[in-house]
Every structure is written in C-alpha cells, then in structure tokens.
Amino acid sequence: MIDAFLNAITPFNIGLALLGVFLGTIIGALPGLSATMAVAVLVPFTFSMEPASGLIALGAVYTGAIYGGAYAAILVNTPGTPAAIATALDGYPMAKRGDGDLAVTISCFASAFGGLVGAVALLVLAPPLAIIALKFGPVEYFWLAIFGLSLIAVLSKGATVKGLIGGAVGLGLSTIGSAVIGGDVRYTFGTPQLLGGIHIIPALIGLYCVPVLLNMVSTKEAHIERANTKNSSRIGEALTSIWNSKFNLVRSSVIGTVIGILPAAGGAVAGLVAYSEARRSSKHKEEFGKGAVDGVIASESANSATVGGGFVPTLVLGIPGTPPDAIILGALMVQGIRVGPRLFTEQADIVYTFIFGLIIATLLMIPVGLIIGKTAFKTISSIPKSVLVPAIGVLIMIGSFAVEQNSTHVIMMVLLGLFAWLALHFGFEPSPIVLGLILGPIAEQGFVQGYLIGNASGNLMGEFFGRPISIAIIGFTLLTLLWPIWSERKSKKLKEDQIHE
C-alpha cells in the first residue's frame, strides 16, 4: 500500500487527478452532459497511459462530474446529472433568496466528505461489502424500487395525492418502448422513435429546466437574488453549517456508500433516500423544500459517496454499480486487467494506486469547487435574463441531442417541459415524475424476474415476502409511509394538550 500511495502522489498522477476533477466539474454542470458521457469521452485517451494512471483520470472525471451537477441544480433548478435531483429541492430555493453562493460552497464540502467516505470504504471494506451486494436478487431490487417510490411522500411538499399521481405518470412514461424483460413493444403508437423509450437525460432536462425558462421569460423579477455578502464563497458559514449537521453528513455518506454498492441504484436513488432520512429526522421539517441546508448536505454527500461505493462490485465482482462504472470496467478489460476477488492480490499495485488516486481527486475537489463556485453564483445572478435564457436554451438542446445524437430527444425534452410547466400551475411537482421514470424499469425488471423465479419454484409468496433483506426493505418502506402520519398526529395531540393546559 505504501508503494501504491507513493505512485499515486507522483506529479503526473496528481496532475491527471486535478485536470480530471476540473473537466468533470465543468461537464457535470452543463445540463445533459452526464458523468457517463464525461467518462466515455475520456476513455480512448487513457489507453496509452499506464493502467493505474488511466484509472485515476477516469475516476477523477467521474468524481468531478457527480459534484458538478450541483451547480446547475442550485443556480438554474436543473440537475446537471440525475444524481443532483434532490440537491435542486433545497439548493435552488437557497439561490432564489440570495444564498446560492453558500449552497454551492456547502455542496462542495459535503461532496468531498461523502466522496472520501465512499473511497475509504472501497479501500478497507471492498471484499466483505461485495458479498453483501451478492445477497441482493431481483426481488430485493423490486422492493428497493418500491422503497424509492415511497419517497414521493417526501418530495410532494404537502400535496401527497398530487405527488402519487405524478409518480404514476412517471411510471407510465417508463413503460413506453421495449419491455426490460421480454422485449415486448408497448405504447409507441407505431412511432419508431419511441422504441427506445423515454431517455432519462432529455426527460430530466425537460421536466426541470424548461419550466424554469418559461417562468423566467413570463415574469419581470430577477431569476435569483444577488449575493447577500461581498465574500462570494462564504467558507466560514458553510463550515459552520456542515459542523452543525455533522450527524446528517455522516449518515448520508454511509447511505450513499451502501446504495452505491448495489448495482443499478446509483446517485439519484442515494440522494433521494438520504434526503428523505434527513427530513424525517429533522426538527424543522417545514424548512425542507424551502431552502434547508440539511437537504443540500444530505443529497450531495450521498451522491458523491456512491462513486467509491459503486467501485466495490465493479472491482470485486465485475458487476458495474453505475453506468460510468460499466465504462470504466470496459477500460479495465482493454488494459488487460481481470476484475474479481483476485484483483486485490494479483494486481494490488494497480488497484490500490487507483484507490489512493481517487482519494486524492476527492480532496482536490475542494479547491477546484471553491474556485469555480466563487464566481459561478455572482456570474449567473448578474447575467440579464435576455442573455441567460437563450444561452441555457441552446445548452439544453445540445445536451439533449448529445446523449445519443438523436433529434427525437430534443423533441421529447420540449414536450415534457411544456407538460411540466402546465403541471406546475396545477400544483404537480416534477420530482415525483422523475422518480417514477427512474425507478420504473428497476421495479419492473425485479418484479418480472422475481415472479418467474417464484412461479418456477412453486413458492411465489415466499420469494417476495420470505427473504430477510426483502422484509427489512418492506419495513423501511412502511416506516417511510407511516412516519409522516404518526408525526402529524403526535404534533396535533401536543397542540391539543397545550390548549387544554
């Protein structure tokens, strides 16, 4: 490990980590240019490098892109990456009231801490954590998706029925195109462009960004308030907020690491689960959705922790935890590296150099994030809407098209954006729709596979309700659904007691 650490801190590898974090942050901040795309673009350039150096570059870009998504989420209410969905819930309200610089700085520190927790877990706990990941079968993923859908009650901002309707709309959209199991074509209405379904990136841009642009051109008010202080980074305030929410920070980082280990879950699910837990345990639940610092801390620490967590099944089992992990796994194979349990013994020098490089890249994210964030909020808040709206409009069209170089995605983005804008006027938030769209395929695949296995074994009920992990997830789901009702009744009872006294 000492040799691996010394190799990781060579000037060349540190330079690669610094450049990767910077490029990843910029790419992640642009709507539509996801972490997957950032890693995919860089892969060919790593083939001429030493395996460890190439992996450090890829890991740094991945880390930076996940963090970069917070910029767009906070400043223009458009998650730059799906992992930043929950960040927008409180980050954008903070920017609206003039605290966007504080939100960006808090997200930087929270992301760095979460990334370190995930990377250290990869360094210390990779083999045993990978064994836990193997315990998850199709049924567990189905219940995990149902647990994610139960978070709609948290995302609905007091309008649970409308949130459930939005989630149902998202689930319906996720069924368009070819079925994840069996390949049956559904709800395309004879349109070949819909065979691939609704892609998450154009949908994310349309549902979040287009309504913001339409609202910007329909009102005279400033998009976001100017900075409240001359110090545009507000490091002291950010560190104080982080310290006051240290338990939330640690808990969310652990949640992100654990969910990152589960293949196909990813940063979006981790951020939403951590956000839900932060809101559930908070003494000021009414502040969430209106600019709560705890919401930004929970989301950003959790989604960054999934980077290290996602590498656990990728390196130990050869099962990519997230789409960027799948691309990095392909790069490993091209380099002639065989992943699996023996990787940590037979090629330990490469894997440990990479892990230390990932830790260094995460630490470098702090100065890079602070430097970029120092000017980002002031720049966005000072640009006139007559310039900002067309610029963002061009970026979101390029981002939607660049996913698969498909003009149909641009049309989908615009149509979903118009739909979301109308829905907002009737009190329907976009987050439940996006949640249903993301979790729909995971739930469908898990349910169909679980049904087929249970039917073949003659124990269908036991397959879904007799497995220990499934029972635990069901318990957490019921707790998420019933906790708001219980806490509301408890608060009413306390008020009644106070009145009687």
TIGUDO-400020 format. One record per residue (C-alpha): residue in three letters; x, y, z. Coordinates in steps of 0.001 Angstrom, whole numbers. Layout:
! TIGUDO-400020
(ALA,(X,Y,Z)),
...
This chain:
! TIGUDO-400020
(MET,(0,0,0)),
(ILE,(2923,2367,698)),
(ASP,(4281,1824,-2808)),
(ALA,(795,2376,-4240)),
(PHE,(399,5615,-2277)),
(LEU,(3798,6900,-3447)),
(ASN,(2841,6072,-7028)),
(ALA,(-481,7890,-6648)),
(ILE,(1183,11119,-5445)),
(THR,(3608,11443,-8351)),
(PRO,(3294,14822,-10117)),
(PHE,(1885,13164,-13240)),
(ASN,(-901,11328,-11410)),
(ILE,(-1775,14364,-9265)),
(GLY,(-1907,16455,-12442)),
(LEU,(-4237,13892,-14034)),
(ALA,(-6459,13924,-10952)),
(LEU,(-6592,17734,-10902)),
(LEU,(-7366,18000,-14615)),
(GLY,(-9946,15220,-14393)),
(VAL,(-11792,16840,-11488)),
(PHE,(-11802,20218,-13244)),
(LEU,(-13104,18827,-16548)),
(GLY,(-15616,16592,-14792)),
(THR,(-16979,19502,-12748)),
(ILE,(-17448,21647,-15867)),
(ILE,(-19112,18833,-17812)),
(GLY,(-21355,17843,-14893)),
(ALA,(-22508,21447,-14515)),
(LEU,(-23840,21549,-18082)),
(PRO,(-27407,20163,-18329)),
(GLY,(-27467,16942,-20313)),
(LEU,(-23724,16241,-20258)),
(SER,(-23778,13470,-17666)),
(ALA,(-20994,11732,-15758)),
(THR,(-21397,8741,-18076)),
(MET,(-20734,10917,-21105)),
(ALA,(-17741,12574,-19456)),
(VAL,(-16129,9224,-18664)),
(ALA,(-16951,7774,-22101)),
(VAL,(-15316,10695,-23921)),
(LEU,(-12118,10343,-21887)),
(VAL,(-11714,6553,-22193)),
(PRO,(-9817,6499,-25541)),
(PHE,(-7221,8946,-24169)),
(THR,(-6359,6570,-21313)),
(PHE,(-5368,3607,-23475)),
(SER,(-1843,4968,-23982)),
(MET,(-1364,5562,-20240)),
(GLU,(-258,3202,-17530)),
(PRO,(-3338,1306,-16232)),
(ALA,(-3256,2980,-12804)),
(SER,(-2876,6475,-14282)),
(GLY,(-5701,5897,-16741)),
(LEU,(-7961,4719,-13935)),
(ILE,(-7090,7766,-11825)),
(ALA,(-8038,10054,-14711)),
(LEU,(-11355,8268,-15246)),
(GLY,(-12168,8201,-11531)),
(ALA,(-11345,11918,-11197)),
(VAL,(-13632,12874,-14090)),
(TYR,(-16394,10721,-12625)),
(THR,(-15980,12327,-9179)),
(GLY,(-15944,15841,-10595)),
(ALA,(-18990,15263,-12808)),
(ILE,(-21125,13985,-9938)),
(TYR,(-20255,17095,-7925)),
(GLY,(-20615,19427,-10922)),
(GLY,(-24276,18522,-11274)),
(ALA,(-24931,20582,-8144)),
(TYR,(-24134,23871,-9918)),
(ALA,(-26989,23632,-12385)),
(ALA,(-29290,22189,-9708)),
(ILE,(-28645,25115,-7369)),
(LEU,(-28360,28006,-9819)),
(VAL,(-30908,27162,-12534)),
(ASN,(-33011,24433,-10875)),
(THR,(-31849,21879,-13440)),
(PRO,(-29874,18905,-12084)),
(GLY,(-26742,18742,-14232)),
(THR,(-26748,14983,-13578)),
(PRO,(-29534,12681,-12292)),
(ALA,(-27582,12353,-9031)),
(ALA,(-28319,16023,-8252)),
(ILE,(-32129,15722,-8367)),
(ALA,(-32527,16031,-4592)),
(THR,(-29996,18896,-4481)),
(ALA,(-32338,21096,-6512)),
(LEU,(-35138,20681,-3957)),
(ASP,(-33433,23000,-1450)),
(GLY,(-30434,24337,-3364)),
(TYR,(-32499,26364,-5813)),
(PRO,(-34704,27942,-3099)),
(MET,(-31469,28966,-1351)),
(ALA,(-30270,30615,-4581)),
(LYS,(-33631,32338,-5045)),
(ARG,(-33248,34108,-1699)),
(GLY,(-29632,35107,-2411)),
(ASP,(-27776,32233,-724)),
(GLY,(-26692,30422,-3868)),
(ASP,(-23016,31052,-3086)),
(LEU,(-23483,29458,338)),
(ALA,(-25333,26489,-1180)),
(VAL,(-22561,25909,-3741)),
(THR,(-19853,26021,-1048)),
(ILE,(-21797,23690,1252)),
(SER,(-22294,21250,-1625)),
(CYS,(-18527,21317,-2270)),
(PHE,(-17590,20369,1300)),
(ALA,(-20417,17820,1594)),
(SER,(-19460,16205,-1724)),
(ALA,(-15807,15972,-690)),
(PHE,(-16699,14349,2638)),
(GLY,(-19103,11886,1032)),
(GLY,(-16564,11046,-1667)),
(LEU,(-13916,10351,986)),
(VAL,(-16263,8049,2913)),
(GLY,(-17024,6082,-266)),
(ALA,(-13353,5877,-1261)),
(VAL,(-12195,4791,2211)),
(ALA,(-14958,2142,2245)),
(LEU,(-13609,903,-1098)),
(LEU,(-10080,794,339)),
(VAL,(-10932,-1001,3585)),
(LEU,(-14165,-2899,3090)),
(ALA,(-14356,-3849,-593)),
(PRO,(-14428,-7695,-351)),
(PRO,(-16942,-8002,2548)),
(LEU,(-19175,-5263,1088)),
(ALA,(-19202,-7043,-2256)),
(ILE,(-20519,-10180,-524)),
(ILE,(-23444,-8129,802)),
(ALA,(-24173,-6891,-2720)),
(LEU,(-24405,-10516,-3898)),
(LYS,(-27271,-11080,-1457)),
(PHE,(-29495,-8764,-3487)),
(GLY,(-31585,-10621,-6046)),
(PRO,(-34376,-9432,-8364)),
(VAL,(-36950,-9326,-5555)),
(GLU,(-34722,-7157,-3361)),
(TYR,(-34300,-4702,-6227)),
(PHE,(-38059,-4640,-6712)),
(TRP,(-38645,-3777,-3072)),
(LEU,(-35797,-1258,-3177)),
(ALA,(-37559,473,-6077)),
(ILE,(-40843,430,-4130)),
(PHE,(-38995,1951,-1177)),
(GLY,(-37734,4663,-3512)),
(LEU,(-41262,5322,-4746)),
(SER,(-42423,5712,-1149)),
(LEU,(-40202,8800,-1011)),
(ILE,(-42807,10556,-3155)),
(ALA,(-44498,11498,111)),
(VAL,(-41342,13448,980)),
(LEU,(-40976,15087,-2438)),
(SER,(-44607,16188,-2692)),
(LYS,(-44234,19221,-388)),
(GLY,(-47526,18624,1404)),
(ALA,(-49523,17503,-1650)),
(THR,(-49208,13741,-1265)),
(VAL,(-52090,12838,-3586)),
(LYS,(-50713,15004,-6371)),
(GLY,(-47283,13519,-5718)),
(LEU,(-48642,9988,-6081)),
(ILE,(-50347,10988,-9328)),
(GLY,(-47043,12419,-10560)),
(GLY,(-45254,9220,-9603)),
(ALA,(-47850,7198,-11506)),
(VAL,(-47285,9412,-14555)),
(GLY,(-43545,8750,-14275)),
(LEU,(-44142,5009,-14013)),
(GLY,(-46360,5192,-17085)),
(LEU,(-43681,7025,-19043)),
(SER,(-41131,4375,-18027)),
(THR,(-43210,1648,-19737)),
(ILE,(-43007,3289,-23180)),
(GLY,(-40846,1380,-25652)),
(SER,(-39400,-2119,-25393)),
(ALA,(-40006,-4008,-22146)),
(VAL,(-36926,-4528,-19979)),
(ILE,(-37799,-8249,-19776)),
(GLY,(-39053,-9966,-22924)),
(GLY,(-38609,-7009,-25263)),
(ASP,(-42340,-6506,-25942)),
(VAL,(-43071,-3186,-27646)),
(ARG,(-45537,-1030,-25703)),
(TYR,(-47275,2313,-26118)),
(THR,(-45239,3502,-29099)),
(PHE,(-48387,4113,-31231)),
(GLY,(-46483,2978,-34295)),
(THR,(-43756,5586,-33805)),
(PRO,(-40268,4086,-34327)),
(GLN,(-38660,6939,-32379)),
(LEU,(-40341,5692,-29191)),
(LEU,(-38947,2157,-29397)),
(GLY,(-36075,3147,-27126)),
(GLY,(-38444,4638,-24560)),
(ILE,(-38119,7960,-22757)),
(HIS,(-34433,8596,-22087)),
(ILE,(-33794,9895,-18584)),
(ILE,(-31444,12768,-19536)),
(PRO,(-33778,14578,-22002)),
(ALA,(-36660,13919,-19592)),
(LEU,(-34683,15360,-16689)),
(ILE,(-33788,18483,-18665)),
(GLY,(-37327,18955,-19941)),
(LEU,(-39139,18396,-16649)),
(TYR,(-36820,20630,-14621)),
(CYS,(-35276,23205,-16926)),
(VAL,(-37943,24151,-19499)),
(PRO,(-40481,25292,-16834)),
(VAL,(-37766,27480,-15272)),
(LEU,(-37002,29101,-18631)),
(LEU,(-40682,29703,-19339)),
(ASN,(-41177,31239,-15895)),
(MET,(-38114,33431,-16409)),
(VAL,(-39485,34935,-19640)),
(SER,(-43010,35327,-18250)),
(THR,(-42054,37459,-15225)),
(LYS,(-40085,40659,-14667)),
(GLU,(-38498,39524,-11404)),
(ALA,(-34826,38582,-11275)),
(HIS,(-34069,34916,-11784)),
(ILE,(-32208,34670,-8461)),
(GLU,(-31278,37291,-5890)),
(ARG,(-27773,38754,-5843)),
(ALA,(-25301,37539,-3247)),
(ASN,(-26061,38736,278)),
(THR,(-22399,39265,1161)),
(LYS,(-19246,40517,-523)),
(ASN,(-17478,37255,229)),
(SER,(-18685,35145,-2649)),
(SER,(-17719,31763,-1214)),
(ARG,(-18806,32182,2451)),
(ILE,(-16489,29396,3590)),
(GLY,(-16902,30162,7288)),
(GLU,(-20700,29970,7149)),
(ALA,(-20516,26778,5101)),
(LEU,(-18168,25054,7548)),
(THR,(-20369,26095,10469)),
(SER,(-23431,24667,8725)),
(ILE,(-21564,21449,7955)),
(TRP,(-20440,21103,11588)),
(ASN,(-23946,21735,12896)),
(SER,(-25211,18969,10588)),
(LYS,(-22341,16539,11156)),
(PHE,(-24614,13611,12016)),
(ASN,(-26681,14185,8892)),
(LEU,(-23423,14397,6892)),
(VAL,(-22060,11099,8207)),
(ARG,(-25394,9289,7941)),
(SER,(-25984,10460,4369)),
(SER,(-22445,9469,3331)),
(VAL,(-22960,5970,4709)),
(ILE,(-26329,5725,2936)),
(GLY,(-24684,6786,-325)),
(THR,(-21884,4249,67)),
(VAL,(-24271,1365,782)),
(ILE,(-26642,2243,-2068)),
(GLY,(-23682,2770,-4402)),
(ILE,(-22655,-835,-3785)),
(LEU,(-25991,-2039,-5170)),
(PRO,(-25753,-2332,-8957)),
(ALA,(-28183,-71,-10885)),
(ALA,(-29210,2018,-7857)),
(GLY,(-26882,4980,-8395)),
(GLY,(-26557,8536,-7109)),
(ALA,(-30120,9623,-7844)),
(VAL,(-31609,6967,-5548)),
(ALA,(-28920,7556,-2903)),
(GLY,(-29531,11302,-2860)),
(LEU,(-33279,10892,-2543)),
(VAL,(-33038,8270,214)),
(ALA,(-30566,10411,2191)),
(TYR,(-32755,13482,1660)),
(SER,(-35793,11571,2923)),
(GLU,(-33938,10375,6011)),
(ALA,(-32625,13882,6713)),
(ARG,(-36133,15309,6532)),
(ARG,(-37624,12520,8634)),
(SER,(-35121,13024,11448)),
(SER,(-35077,16830,11301)),
(LYS,(-36686,19008,13968)),
(HIS,(-37517,21554,11263)),
(LYS,(-39283,19508,8603)),
(GLU,(-41204,22555,7415)),
(GLU,(-37966,24109,6094)),
(PHE,(-37316,21308,3600)),
(GLY,(-38196,22334,75)),
(LYS,(-37813,25999,1043)),
(GLY,(-34031,26178,1262)),
(ALA,(-32963,23822,4056)),
(VAL,(-29194,23445,4372)),
(ASP,(-29642,19868,5613)),
(GLY,(-31297,18936,2316)),
(VAL,(-28271,20066,283)),
(ILE,(-25838,18352,2667)),
(ALA,(-27752,15055,2570)),
(SER,(-28087,14926,-1201)),
(GLU,(-24538,15963,-2097)),
(SER,(-22736,13797,466)),
(ALA,(-24807,10757,-516)),
(ASN,(-24453,11047,-4286)),
(SER,(-20686,11576,-4062)),
(ALA,(-20325,8582,-1738)),
(THR,(-21811,6370,-4459)),
(VAL,(-18655,6859,-6549)),
(GLY,(-16481,4846,-4178)),
(GLY,(-19341,2510,-3267)),
(GLY,(-20063,1774,-6931)),
(PHE,(-16485,613,-7497)),
(VAL,(-16903,-2159,-4892)),
(PRO,(-18998,-4541,-7058)),
(THR,(-17183,-3298,-10181)),
(LEU,(-13704,-4255,-8992)),
(VAL,(-14517,-7236,-6764)),
(LEU,(-17316,-8898,-8740)),
(GLY,(-17102,-7425,-12222)),
(ILE,(-20637,-6057,-11814)),
(PRO,(-20780,-2316,-12580)),
(GLY,(-22611,-360,-9905)),
(THR,(-23458,2574,-12204)),
(PRO,(-23246,3340,-15974)),
(PRO,(-19893,5165,-15566)),
(ASP,(-18617,2108,-13708)),
(ALA,(-19585,-25,-16715)),
(ILE,(-17479,2184,-18993)),
(ILE,(-14537,2055,-16578)),
(LEU,(-14939,-1734,-16396)),
(GLY,(-14617,-1849,-20191)),
(ALA,(-11465,278,-19980)),
(LEU,(-10038,-2156,-17429)),
(MET,(-10629,-5075,-19782)),
(VAL,(-8957,-3239,-22666)),
(GLN,(-5937,-2714,-20407)),
(GLY,(-5865,-6462,-19767)),
(ILE,(-6907,-6212,-16125)),
(ARG,(-9142,-9029,-14906)),
(VAL,(-11517,-7870,-12194)),
(GLY,(-12607,-10151,-9397)),
(PRO,(-11593,-11107,-5853)),
(ARG,(-8035,-11869,-7014)),
(LEU,(-7589,-8332,-8330)),
(PHE,(-6711,-7139,-4808)),
(THR,(-3886,-9680,-4570)),
(GLU,(-2601,-10400,-8070)),
(GLN,(-2697,-6772,-9290)),
(ALA,(-2797,-4985,-5963)),
(ASP,(-338,-2301,-7088)),
(ILE,(-2740,-1081,-9787)),
(VAL,(-5961,-1206,-7790)),
(TYR,(-4534,427,-4655)),
(THR,(-2815,3154,-6692)),
(PHE,(-6197,3839,-8268)),
(ILE,(-7973,3970,-4890)),
(PHE,(-5407,6372,-3437)),
(GLY,(-5693,8416,-6623)),
(LEU,(-9467,8532,-6150)),
(ILE,(-8968,9830,-2593)),
(ILE,(-6565,12498,-3866)),
(ALA,(-9031,13510,-6597)),
(THR,(-11757,13857,-3977)),
(LEU,(-9550,16129,-1863)),
(LEU,(-8685,18206,-4938)),
(MET,(-12391,18716,-5483)),
(ILE,(-12402,21206,-2583)),
(PRO,(-10067,23840,-4118)),
(VAL,(-11449,23256,-7615)),
(GLY,(-15032,23526,-6385)),
(LEU,(-14356,26645,-4340)),
(ILE,(-12555,28383,-7201)),
(ILE,(-15343,27640,-9691)),
(GLY,(-18093,28303,-7160)),
(LYS,(-16534,31655,-6185)),
(THR,(-17624,33194,-9463)),
(ALA,(-20443,30900,-10594)),
(PHE,(-23201,32374,-8424)),
(LYS,(-22213,36005,-8998)),
(THR,(-21958,35387,-12741)),
(ILE,(-25330,33675,-13049)),
(SER,(-27075,36229,-10818)),
(SER,(-25639,39192,-12750)),
(ILE,(-26372,37982,-16297)),
(PRO,(-29553,39596,-17710)),
(LYS,(-32393,37200,-18417)),
(SER,(-32389,38297,-22055)),
(VAL,(-28936,36694,-22352)),
(LEU,(-29265,33879,-19806)),
(VAL,(-32455,32323,-21215)),
(PRO,(-31200,31897,-24823)),
(ALA,(-27831,30618,-23560)),
(ILE,(-29439,27983,-21334)),
(GLY,(-31892,27132,-24117)),
(VAL,(-29039,26366,-26521)),
(LEU,(-27201,24318,-23881)),
(ILE,(-30195,22155,-23023)),
(MET,(-30892,21446,-26707)),
(ILE,(-27257,20472,-27256)),
(GLY,(-27316,18368,-24088)),
(SER,(-30482,16535,-25110)),
(PHE,(-29160,15868,-28602)),
(ALA,(-25688,14818,-27454)),
(VAL,(-26939,11854,-25389)),
(GLU,(-27339,9657,-28469)),
(GLN,(-27051,12217,-31301)),
(ASN,(-30799,11881,-31695)),
(SER,(-33017,14844,-32598)),
(THR,(-36038,12980,-31204)),
(HIS,(-34631,13523,-27719)),
(VAL,(-34807,17271,-28247)),
(ILE,(-38492,16978,-29186)),
(MET,(-39135,14785,-26128)),
(MET,(-37376,17320,-23931)),
(VAL,(-39504,20203,-25220)),
(LEU,(-42808,18303,-24972)),
(LEU,(-42091,17047,-21449)),
(GLY,(-41015,20554,-20474)),
(LEU,(-44295,22078,-21682)),
(PHE,(-46183,19337,-19841)),
(ALA,(-44223,20015,-16627)),
(TRP,(-44837,23765,-16937)),
(LEU,(-48593,23216,-17172)),
(ALA,(-48493,20635,-14363)),
(LEU,(-46690,23079,-12059)),
(HIS,(-49556,25544,-12431)),
(PHE,(-51866,22850,-11011)),
(GLY,(-49544,22012,-8108)),
(PHE,(-47769,18969,-9572)),
(GLU,(-44015,18930,-8890)),
(PRO,(-41588,17340,-11403)),
(SER,(-39606,15323,-8821)),
(PRO,(-42220,12543,-8315)),
(ILE,(-42499,12179,-12110)),
(VAL,(-38724,11842,-12455)),
(LEU,(-38603,9387,-9554)),
(GLY,(-41215,7184,-11214)),
(LEU,(-39337,7368,-14522)),
(ILE,(-36038,6312,-12920)),
(LEU,(-37378,3568,-10673)),
(GLY,(-39969,2158,-13071)),
(PRO,(-37579,-76,-15069)),
(ILE,(-35847,-1271,-11873)),
(ALA,(-39187,-2197,-10289)),
(GLU,(-40479,-3870,-13459)),
(GLN,(-37351,-5938,-14024)),
(GLY,(-37183,-7040,-10385)),
(PHE,(-40884,-7905,-10242)),
(VAL,(-40962,-9898,-13502)),
(GLN,(-37792,-11830,-12688)),
(GLY,(-38973,-12462,-9120)),
(TYR,(-42366,-13621,-10390)),
(LEU,(-40777,-16026,-12871)),
(ILE,(-38433,-17457,-10230)),
(GLY,(-41188,-17762,-7620)),
(ASN,(-43592,-19328,-10095)),
(ALA,(-40992,-21864,-11239)),
(SER,(-40121,-22812,-7645)),
(GLY,(-43764,-23011,-6577)),
(ASN,(-43214,-20519,-3759)),
(LEU,(-44273,-17153,-5142)),
(MET,(-45245,-15596,-1799)),
(GLY,(-42061,-16834,-156)),
(GLU,(-39989,-15336,-2956)),
(PHE,(-41424,-11866,-2392)),
(PHE,(-42151,-11902,1351)),
(GLY,(-39911,-14608,2835)),
(ARG,(-36405,-13237,2268)),
(PRO,(-34742,-11403,5197)),
(ILE,(-33441,-8446,3159)),
(SER,(-36827,-8052,1465)),
(ILE,(-38575,-7989,4844)),
(ALA,(-36161,-5304,6076)),
(ILE,(-36763,-3128,3000)),
(ILE,(-40535,-3571,3343)),
(GLY,(-40212,-2457,6965)),
(PHE,(-38315,691,5950)),
(THR,(-40936,1385,3282)),
(LEU,(-43781,1152,5771)),
(LEU,(-41844,3368,8178)),
(THR,(-41394,5990,5446)),
(LEU,(-45089,5928,4589)),
(LEU,(-46443,5852,8148)),
(TRP,(-43949,8153,9856)),
(PRO,(-45427,11418,8464)),
(ILE,(-48916,10339,9583)),
(TRP,(-47695,9398,13061)),
(SER,(-45648,12578,13499)),
(GLU,(-48552,14738,12314)),
(ARG,(-50932,13111,14804)),
(LYS,(-48351,13467,17544)),
(SER,(-47918,17192,16857)),
(LYS,(-51697,17694,16833)),
(LYS,(-52014,15893,20136)),
(LEU,(-49285,18066,21665)),
(LYS,(-51055,21206,20472)),
(GLU,(-54354,19974,21909)),
(ASP,(-52687,19209,25252)),
(GLN,(-51137,22686,25317)),
(ILE,(-54536,24258,24618)),
(HIS,(-56173,22282,27462)),
(GLU,(-53398,23277,29842)),
